[in-house]
Amino acid sequence: MPESAASARLEELPIEQLVGCPECDLLMAKPTLHLGEVAECPRCGCELFRLRHRIVGPGLALVLAALLLYFPANFLPIMQLNLLGRVTHDTVWSGVLSLYNSGMQGIAVVVFLCSMAVPLMKLLCQLAVLLCIAIDRAKPLGLLLYRFYHHLREWGMLEVYLLGILVSIIKLRDMAELSLGVGLACFAGLLVVQVWLELVMSPHQVWEALSEPDDARR
């Protein structure tokens, strides 16, 4: 089909039936998918969206698992350091307090926001959005929280913090006796669960479910 004809055909479609590729900006008609199918951009092959069989049940299970891992990940010892007979137990929270007490209040606030506050707010937003879909109530609130969640994604940096912990472990192991704590395993588990949750909660399906009026069939 000539490009001019294709453009004219797209102009006739309502905006809710159009989709743009996030990679190459190709504008196209939104394809109709069946459960388990994936829509890909015909120009660059980028995955546009995937229609999963279920998002609410698995999503709620993963959110609750992440919330259970959140507190031990942040408040249980990540490592135990024995330097010249002096033993310290380091946690994410104790790291924030150490930065604050050492005069680096600005860095302490940034670390607290990116490693503790924002990840918790993201999980609570995801939990509220999934509950709005599950009970088929308060969809406008769910839409607001899901928009807020997408803005929070830019500030959640658990993977950066975990990388910093691993670098510290490598550098400190030759200087002192070092043993890993339960907090590190919980922190890594929290990161894995959050990545899995991102895959399960298909944004396309979440937006579609939240856009339906209350009591509509999903």
SVG drawing of the C-alpha trace seen along z (x, -y; Angstrom):
<svg xmlns="http://www.w3.org/2000/svg" viewBox="-21 -18 65 36">
<polyline fill="none" stroke="black" stroke-width="0.4" points="0.0,0.0 1.4,-3.5 2.6,-5.5 0.1,-8.3 -2.8,-5.9 -1.7,-4.3 -1.4,-7.7 -4.9,-8.6 -6.3,-5.4 -4.6,-6.0 -6.1,-9.5 -9.6,-8.0 -9.1,-5.9 -9.9,-7.2 -6.8,-7.9 -7.6,-5.0 -7.2,-2.5 -3.7,-3.8 -0.4,-2.7 3.1,-4.1 6.3,-2.1 8.5,-3.3 11.7,-2.5 11.2,-3.8 8.1,-6.0 6.1,-4.1 2.4,-4.9 0.1,-2.0 -3.4,-0.6 -3.6,1.3 -3.7,5.0 -6.3,7.3 -4.7,10.0 -5.8,13.3 -4.6,14.6 -0.9,15.4 -0.2,13.5 2.4,10.7 2.3,7.6 5.6,6.5 6.5,3.5 6.7,4.4 9.6,1.9 12.0,2.7 10.6,5.8 10.1,4.1 7.6,5.8 4.6,3.4 2.5,5.4 1.7,8.9 -1.8,10.3 -1.3,12.5 -3.8,15.0 -3.8,13.5 -2.3,10.5 -4.2,9.9 -3.6,13.2 0.1,13.6 0.6,9.8 -0.9,9.8 1.2,12.8 4.4,11.2 3.6,7.8 3.0,9.5 6.2,11.5 8.1,8.3 6.6,6.5 7.6,9.5 11.1,9.3 11.3,5.5 11.7,5.2 14.4,7.9 16.2,6.6 16.5,3.1 16.8,3.8 18.7,7.2 22.5,7.2 23.8,7.3 27.3,8.1 29.3,8.6 32.7,6.9 35.5,7.9 38.4,5.5 41.1,5.8 38.7,7.3 36.0,4.7 32.8,6.3 30.1,4.3 26.8,5.4 25.8,3.2 22.2,2.8 20.7,0.5 19.2,-1.6 22.4,-1.8 24.2,-2.9 21.7,-5.8 22.2,-6.8 26.0,-6.6 25.9,-9.0 23.6,-11.4 25.7,-11.4 28.9,-11.9 27.7,-15.2 26.5,-14.0 22.8,-14.7 22.1,-15.3 23.6,-12.0 21.8,-10.2 18.4,-11.6 19.1,-10.5 20.1,-7.0 17.0,-6.7 14.7,-7.8 16.2,-5.6 16.8,-2.5 14.0,-2.5 11.2,-5.1 10.6,-4.9 10.7,-1.1 8.2,-0.8 5.9,-3.4 6.1,-1.6 5.0,1.7 2.2,0.0 1.0,-1.7 1.1,1.7 -0.8,3.3 -3.5,0.6 -3.8,0.8 -4.2,4.6 -6.8,4.4 -8.8,1.8 -8.8,4.2 -9.6,7.2 -12.6,5.7 -13.7,3.7 -13.9,0.5 -12.2,-2.9 -10.8,-2.8 -10.1,-6.6 -7.9,-6.2 -6.2,-3.2 -5.5,-5.3 -4.0,-8.1 -1.8,-5.7 -0.6,-3.9 0.5,-7.2 2.3,-8.0 3.9,-4.6 5.4,-5.2 6.9,-8.5 8.4,-6.7 10.1,-4.1 12.7,-6.7 13.8,-7.0 13.8,-3.3 17.5,-2.2 17.7,1.1 19.9,2.6 22.4,-0.2 22.5,0.1 22.9,3.9 25.8,3.3 27.4,0.9 27.1,3.5 28.8,6.2 31.6,3.8 32.1,3.0 32.2,6.7 34.9,7.3 37.0,4.4 36.7,5.2 37.3,9.0 41.1,8.5 41.1,5.9 39.0,7.6 37.1,10.8 33.8,10.5 30.7,12.6 27.5,12.1 24.2,11.7 20.6,12.7 19.8,9.1 21.8,9.5 19.9,12.6 16.6,10.8 17.8,7.7 18.7,9.8 15.4,11.7 13.5,8.4 15.1,7.2 14.3,10.5 10.7,10.4 10.3,6.8 11.7,7.6 9.3,10.6 6.4,8.3 7.3,5.9 7.0,8.7 3.7,10.0 1.9,6.7 1.5,6.0 1.1,2.2 -1.3,2.5 -3.7,4.8 -3.5,2.7 -4.4,-0.5 -7.2,1.4 -8.6,2.8 -8.4,-0.6 -10.1,-2.4 -13.2,-0.2 -16.1,-1.5 -16.6,0.0 -18.5,3.3 -17.7,3.8 -16.7,7.3 -12.9,7.8"/>
</svg>
